[in-house]
Amino acid sequence: MTENKSKEKFMANPVERHDTAAWRADIKELKSESKVAVPTEDSVSEAKDWVDTNSLS
């Protein structure tokens, strides 16, 4: 397994960054116990409009 050291180093790094994710943009509040983000009304409305215009049907 010594020949696979580069793969082990690469696998240790995270692939995605949630710091810049779109779903973190407009947070109205965080639930106290679960720390779940509650979006603003505008964010929900924009998300629904985006889904409706970009749907396959």
C-alpha positions in Angstrom: 0.0 0.0 0.0 3.0 2.3 0.0 2.6 3.0 -3.7 -0.8 4.7 -3.1 0.3 7.6 -0.8 -0.7 10.3 -3.3 -4.3 9.0 -3.4 -4.4 9.0 0.4 -3.2 12.6 0.6 -5.8 13.7 -2.1 -8.7 11.8 -0.3 -7.9 13.7 2.9 -8.8 17.1 1.3 -12.5 18.0 1.3 -14.0 18.2 -2.2 -16.7 20.8 -1.6 -16.8 24.1 0.2 -20.1 25.1 1.9 -18.9 28.6 2.7 -19.8 29.9 -0.7 -22.9 27.8 -1.3 -26.0 29.5 -2.7 -28.2 28.1 -0.1 -26.3 30.0 2.6 -27.1 33.4 1.1 -30.2 34.6 3.0 -30.7 33.0 6.4 -33.4 34.4 8.5 -32.6 32.4 11.6 -31.0 29.2 12.9 -33.1 26.6 14.8 -31.7 26.6 18.3 -31.3 22.9 18.8 -30.7 21.5 15.3 -28.8 24.5 13.9 -31.0 24.2 10.7 -31.0 27.4 8.6 -34.5 28.9 8.0 -34.5 30.9 4.7 -36.2 34.3 4.2 -39.5 34.5 2.3 -37.8 36.1 -0.6 -35.3 33.3 -0.9 -38.0 30.7 -0.9 -40.0 32.6 -3.6 -36.9 33.0 -5.8 -36.1 29.3 -5.4 -39.6 28.3 -6.4 -39.5 30.6 -9.5 -36.2 29.2 -10.5 -37.4 25.6 -10.2 -40.6 26.4 -12.1 -38.8 28.0 -15.0 -36.0 25.4 -15.2 -38.1 22.3 -14.9 -38.0 19.6 -17.6 -41.8 19.3 -17.9 
